[in-house]
Amino acid sequence: MEQKVTMDRKGMAEAFLGEIDEKYLQETIQFSARKKQGRYWKMALKTAACIALVAVLGVSSLSAATAAGSLKAYEYLYKLDPALAEKMSPVAQSCVDQDIEMRVAGIYVHGNIVDVYVTMQDLTGSRLDGTADLFDSYSIHTNCDQWGGCTLVDFDEETCTATFLIKAGLHDQKIDGKKMTFSVSRFLSGKQERWVEMPQINLSEVVTQKADYRPEREVQELIESPIEHEYSGSGTGLPMLLVPNEAQTFAPVETGAKITAYGMVDGKLHVQVYYEDVSGRDDHGDIQLVDASGTYQLRSEVAYFRDKDRVGRYEEYEFNVSAEELPGYQVIGYFSTGAKLYEGNWKITFPIVNMEDAEEQEQSEE
C-alpha cells in the first residue's frame, strides 16, 4: 500500500514538472540512485535540480539559482542563458542568531513582483534539514501594501543549508526602488512524514457496530473544547461528532497523532484524529480510503476543534461512501509529526533594485 501511495505522489510531481525536458528528468533520477557513490554525483544532482527549477518557475528560478553563492551553479546557469542570469541583482546581506545564518543572496525584479532567494544555514550543527519550514513565522514588509509567500526550494545536506524562495509584489505599482524587510522568528525541522495503513479499523466490523455520537456542541463540552470549529468540504458542516472512545484509541505513528474514535454516523463513516501539538510542532495529517485496485476516496467533510489547552486539535473526517461499499476499502493516513521548533530573531532590510533598470539608467547617463 505504501508503495502505491508513493507512486501516486510521484505521479503528481511528474505532472507538475511535465514541461521539463525528459532528458533532464532521467538525469535527475539516475543521479538520485547514485547519490551515495560520491560527491561528483551529488553535484550532478544539484545541476539537474537547478534545470528542473528553471523549467517550473521560469525566469524567477534563474535569479534564485544564480544568487545561491555557488560558483558551479552560477557558471552552469550562466552558460544556460547568460542574458537571463545577468538580470539577477546580488544582495549578499546576512544576519546570525544562535549560530544560524540567514542570508539574502540575490533578488530578481519583474514588474511589480520580486523573487528573493534566502538561505538559512546552521553554522555549528544540524538543526536544519530537508523538512525545514518557517511555519508562517516569517514577515515580509515593504513601505507599501504588498502580498507575498515563502517556499522551501532546496536543502543542501553537506552545508546544512535550507533555501527559500520568497515571492512578493505590490498590487498597483512597481516594487523596484522600494525597501524590503524579511524577518523570521522561528522554524521547524525534523518532521517525520509518512503514509501508514491502519488495519486496526476493520470496516467490515465498523458498518455493523453502533457508534457513540452526539451534537457537536455536546462533544466539545465533553472534552472541554473552547467551542470553536472550522469546516472543510461542501460547507454543510458536521452536526454530529463522535465521542472520543478510549477502547478505539491507538497511535498510528510514534508521536504526534492518535486515532480517538471511528464509526458510522447517520450512515457515513467518521474517523476522528487528535493531533497533539498543532501550535508548536505543526502536527497535521489526513485520512483517506483506498480499495483493492488502488483507487482513493478522499474525505467529503472535515470538522476541526481545539482541545481545552488550545495546543492540540481534533479533526473528524467524514466519507461519502455507502455502508455496502465500505468493506471493500481500507483506511490509510498521512501524518507529519514530531518536528522540532527553534526560535530566534533573524531580520534583514535591503533595497529592491532591478538590475536591468539600473543598467539602462547608467547607459542613459553616459
Summary of the structure (lengths in Angstrom):
residues: 366
radius of gyration: 24.3
end to end distance: 67.1
largest distance: 84.9
contacts: 1153
relative contact order: 0.13
helix: 26%
strand: 40%
